[in-house]
Amino acid sequence: MKRWSRRLRQLAVGVLDLPQDVVLEVPRITMIGHLQMYIENHRGVLHFSEKELRLLLTNGQLIVSGEQLVIRAILPEEVLLEGRIHNVKFVEKP
Amino acid sequence: MRNMMKEWLEGNITIKVRGKRFERLVNMAVREGIHIWNIRRIGTELSECQILIGDYFRLRPLLRETGCRTHVVSRDGLPFWFRRIKARSGFVIGALLFFLGLYMLSSLVWSVEIQGTYHISPTKVGQAAEKIGIKVGAWKAKLEEPQQLQRELLRLLPEASYVGVRLQGTKAIIQVVEKEEPMPKPAVGPRNLVAKKRAVISKVMAEAGKSMVKVNQFVEKGQVLISGVIGNEERQGLVAAKGTVQGEVWYESQVTVPLRQSRYQLTGQQQENHYLLLGSWAVRIWPVNASQYAKAETSEERHQLGLGAAFTLPVGWKTVTLREMEQKNKQLTVEEAVEIGKQSARLDILKRASGDAQIKDEKVLHTKTENGKVYLSIHYTVIEDIAEEQPIVALPPLPDSSENKTE
C-alpha cells in the first residue's frame, strides 16, 4: 500500500509538474547566504542551542549547525533561523 | 511572517525559561497557536524568547507540563507605554496644554493690515473694521463669513467702491478700493472778469456771463470784460462770470550785454582725495602728494560707520573729488551780443506776462555800444490772458422794510 502511494506521488510530480515539496512532504529550504535560513514543512524542534538546531522531518531529521543561532520566528510548519550557518545535514530515517 | 505592528500594539514580554524540556515547550506552544519569536539559548538549561502578553497565561499549563519556570526580563509595547505615561501624567498634560495653547493662539487675529487706501485714512478703515469685530485679539471663529464682513464694511465705508476681507493665518487683510470721486469744485460767488492790464482785445470767449468788449477794442486796467450781471432791465440775475479774454499787451525791455564774456570751464583734470574721519578731524590718506588746482569744483562723499542715523561711530571715510576749472575769455561781436540780449529779454518778458503768454512781435528799438557794452531797448507785443476775477459785492437789502413786516 505504502509503495503504491509513493509511486503515485512520483507520478504526479513527473506528469502534473507539481512542486516536489508539496507532494513528497520534504522540507523546502531557502537560505540567504549563511545568515538566514527559512525552513518549511518541518515537524517540530528536537533540539535547539546556540550551535545547533535539530528539526524533525516526515522522513528523518535536519541538522543545522553554526554559531549564534536564533529562531526569529516559528510556526507549526515553518522556522526562520538566523545566525552564522556552517552546516546543513539531512539524516534519513533508518 | 511576523507582524511587528501587532506585537507592539498588543504588548510583548521577553521571558527567560529555565528547564530541561525547552524544545518540547516550544513545539507545544507553536501547536497551540501561541506567537513566539526571537528564541535563543543562553545556557544549558536557560533560554530566552519573546511572546505576546495575552499568550503568557496560555503558556502556563504548558510550563507545568514540561516543568519549566519563567522569569520576565523586559516588557515592551503600547500597553506598557500607557502605564509609563500614566506615571508621568504631568508631562503629557503639559504637551497637551502646549498644543491647545498653540491652537488657541493661532485662532486669534493678531494683526490687521489695510491695503489700498489713498484718500481714506487707514485709521478710519481700522475703526470701521473694529466695529464689525475685526481687531487684534478677536477670535477668528467668531467672525462672520468674509462675504458678509465685506458687505458690512462697504456699508460703513461709503467712500470705498470695494472692500475685500481675507484671513491669512493670524493676519486679517482688508483690501480697499476707493471710489474715484471728482474733486469738488470750489463754490464761487457772483463775479465779473475785469482787465488786469492795458491791452487791445484779441479774443473773447465767454462761458458764463455777458461779454462787454469786442475784438480789437482797447481796454484800460480794471475795465469789465465779462459781466456777471445778466438779463435785461426787468429781470436781472447774477452769475460767476467765466471765460478767457486774451489781449495784446506792449512791453519794453532794456538789456545790457557786455562784449567781453568770461566763464569757467572744466579742463577734464580731476583728482580723488580720500580722508579718514576721526571725530571732527579729517586725515588725508591718499594721495600722499595732492596736486593743487587754482580753481576747482569739489564734490564730497561721506561714509560714517554705525547703525543708521540714530547711532554713528566717530570713525568714517570721506572721498573728495576735485575737478579743475579754468577761466575762458571771449570777445563777442555786436551781432552776437544783440542775439544774447534778445534771448534774455524774451525770458524776462515771459516772466512779466502771465502764464500762457505768447510773443507775437519783437522789435529792437535802439542799439548803443558804449564802454565795451551793448545797450538794447526792445519792444514786445505779447498775447496773454488779461482776465482777472472781481467779485460783485451785492448791496445789503434795506434793513427797515423787512423789520417792519415782522413787527
Interface residues (C-beta under 8 A of the other chain):
Chain A: G44 V45 L46 H47 F48 S49 E50 L69 V70 I71 R72 A73 I74 L75 P76 E78 L80
Chain B: M1 R2 F22 E23 V26 N27 V30 R31 I36 W37 N38 I39 R40 R41 S47
